[in-house]
Amino acid sequence: MYACQHSFQKERPPSGLAVPEGVGAGLTPHPFRKEIKEMKKLSKDGKRIVRHEISKDEALEMFHDDPYKIDLISRMDENEQVISCYTQGDFTDLCRGPHVDSVKELKYFKLLKVSGAYWNDICGGWN
C-alpha cells in the first residue's frame, strides 16, 4: 500500500481486505513496473513498521476522508475486536496486521498478480 501511495500520490490510497487470490488493493496490471521499482526502493530505506491500537473514535477521526474505511470502522465493535493501524514513514493505514518490524526484512519479493474486489459485494462500488 505504501508503494501504491507513493506511485499514485494524487489518488486516494486503495482500501481492500486481504484476499487469497492476491493483493486486494484495486490495482491493475499496467503499473507493475512502476510499483516494483517503488517497492524495491522503499525496501532499502529501512523504515520501521509500527503498530498502533486505537479507539473507534480515533479511527473515525484518522480516516474521516475515506468513505470505505469509515464504513468499515463504523461496523466494528471495539469491545469484540482491537482496532489497529500501522505506520510506515508518512503512511498510516487501517490494518489487522501483523507486519515485519522493518522494510529491510523484505529483501526478496516478486509481484505476481493483483486482484480486485467489490465493496460489500456490490458491483460498481460507491455511487
N, C-alpha and C positions, 0 to 999 in steps of 0.2 A: 504494500500500500504506500509506503514511504517513497519508493522509487516511482510509483504511479503519480503521486502528488508532485514530485519534482519534475516529471516529464510533462505533465499537463497542469501547469500552475494556474491557468485561468479557469479550469473546470473544478467542480465540486469533487472532492475525493469520493471514490465509489464506496457504496455500502454493500455489504454482502456477507452472508453466512458462509462458513466453510462447507464445501460440498465435496463428496468423494471423487467427483469427476475432474476436479481442478480448482483453480482459484476463482471463487465466486465474486469477482470484482468488476464485472461488466466490461472487461477489456475485449478488444477484437484482435485478430491475428496481425494486422498491419503494423502495430507498434513494437513487435517483438524485438527487433534490432535495437531500437532506442531504449526499450525497457531493460534489456540485458546489459547494455552498456551502462545505464544508470545504476543497475543493481550491482555490477562489478565495482563501479566507482564508490558506491555507498558502503559496500562490504569492506573496503580498505580503510575507511575513515575511523573505525574503532568506537563509534558511538555506542553508548550503553543503551539497553532497552529496559526501561524502568516501569514496574507495575505500580498502579495507584488504585486503591479501593476507595470508592466514592459513594456518597448517598444518592438517592434518586433525584433529589432536588439539585444537587451539584451536577449530576449528569445532564439533567434537563437544561440547566443554565449553560454548561460547557458546550453542548451541541444544539443550542437554540436555533441555529440557522440551517439545520439539516433535517428536513421533514421525515426522512426514512429513519434516522436514529431517534428522533422524537417519538415516532410511532412505536419503535421497538422498546425504548425506555419506558414509555407510558404503560406498556403491557407487562412490565417487570414488577414482581413483588419482592421488594428488598428484604422482606422477612424470610423469604424462601431461597433467595439466591444473592450472592455477592455481586455487586456491580463494579466492574473494574475497567480500567483503561491502561494503555501502555504508551509511553512517551519515548520517542527516538529523535534526538535533536529537536527541531522545531515542529515535529509532527506528533500529535496525540490522537489516538483512535480508541473507540469503544471496543473492547475485546475481552473474551474469557481467558485467553492465553492457554498454556504457558508459552514463554519465548526463551530463546537463548539470552545469556546475560549481555553479550556484546555482539555486534555485527561482525567482528573479527573472527568469530567462530564459524562464519559462513564462507569458508574458503572455496568449496566446490558446489556448484549448483547448475542446473540447466532448466530453463523454462521450456517445457514441452508442449503445454496446451493451456488454454484458458476456458472458462465456462461462463455461461450466463444463467440467470435465474429470474423468474417472475417474482415481483414483490408481492408477498402474501398470496401467491398462486393466481395473480391477476395479470393476464396478458395485456401489455400496453402500459403497465405501471401507473404512475400518478398522472392525473389529468390536470 
